[in-house]
Structures are given as C-alpha cells and as structure tokens.
C-alpha cells in the first residue's frame, strides 16, 4: 500500500516537473522569436544591405509571421 502511494507521488512530481520544463523551454523559444522579429530588421538596416523600404517590409512580415509560428 505504501509503495503505491510513494510511486504515485513520485510520478506526480515527475509529471509536474516535466510540464514546468516544457513550458519554460516554450516560453524561451517564444521570447527569442519575438526578439528576432525586432532585431533582424534593425541589424540588417545597420549593415546597409537592404533599402529602408525593404527593411520595413521585412519587419512587417516578421511581425505577422512570428506570432503565427509561435
């Protein structure tokens, strides 16, 4: 009887820990995606590789695409 309760408690703790780890990893990925949506056009504009209009279009596209991906 006690072994079943201990096993159940351990399983519950492992389940909760797993859920917490998965949610934390997902939060980090979402944060990085939104950070990239802001930073990439800014960095491209600084490098001078694209015209300002293209950078604005890229920023708008990433602003629409990143929430859909996440």
Protein Blocks (a to p, Z undefined) as FASTA:
>chain_A
ZZmmmmmmmmmmmmmmmmmmmmmmmmmmmmmmmmmmmmmmmmmmmnopacfklmmmmmmm
mmmmmmmmZZ
